[in-house]
Structures are given as structure tokens and as C-alpha cells.
Amino acid sequence: MPFVRRDAQGALLSLHRQAEGGATEWLADNDAQVLSFLAQQADGFEQLDADFIRVLEDLIDVLVDRHVINMTDLPPAARDKLAARRDHRRPSPLAELNLLGDAPGDDNPALRGFSPFA
């Protein structure tokens, strides 16, 4: 199905439904070069999608915090997905508890800079 455009080294640059300038060679849908090209393109889009989803989550949080929308305005499935992602992305309040206290004689300032309890 795809017509392909190649660079000077013969690597695929783009796929086209119809033959057009520079894209006159036809390859089968299941050709290894076509499948490899599609896999490379998908990897980039998956990362862009993941980044965009994080932007949308942050936007929803801002809108809720500013009382522009309420979480109850969203469909239940959307609320459940946002809650699941929020729980996964953010540490729980229990993670910040210092249940053991500071170690006696702990004079290591290098490690203290990494501690949320210092």
C-alpha cells in the first residue's frame, strides 16, 4: 500500500498513500522496512502523548484548585483514571513521615541535604 520516499543512503523518510514527487517506490504493508519505520515513528508519538497527558492532568488540577470546575463535573470514569494516575505520580503523605526520628550523632550534612526532614 505505501509509496516510500528515501534519503540518499536509502533509508525511509516518509510513507505515502499515492505516488508523488520522490515517493514512487511501492512496498507491501508488511515489508520489514515499512514495519521498522512505523515502529520508530510510534515511539516518538508515545512519549509525546505521555507528556501531553501529564500537561492535561496538571491543567485539570489547576482548574479544580481554582474552583473553575469540580471533580464531580467530570464523568466517573475520568475521575477514577485521574485519581489512579495522581496516586501513582505523587507520593502519599505517609512517605514524608519520619517515624524513626534522627539517628543519634548524625552529623552527615551531605545526607541531610537529601532528607525531607532536615
Sequence and secondary structure as in RCSB ss.txt:
>XXXX:A:sequence
MPFVRRDAQGALLSLHRQAEGGATEWLADNDAQVLSFLAQQADGFEQLDADFIRVLEDLIDVLVDRHVINMTDLP
PAARDKLAARRDHRRPSPLAELNLLGDAPGDDNPALRGFSPFA
>XXXX:A:secstr
  EEEE TTS EEEEESS BTTB EE  TT HHHHHHHHHHHHHHHHHHHHHHHHHHHHHHHHHHTTSS GGGS 
HHHHHHHHHHHHHHS  GGGG  SS   TT   HHHHTT TT 
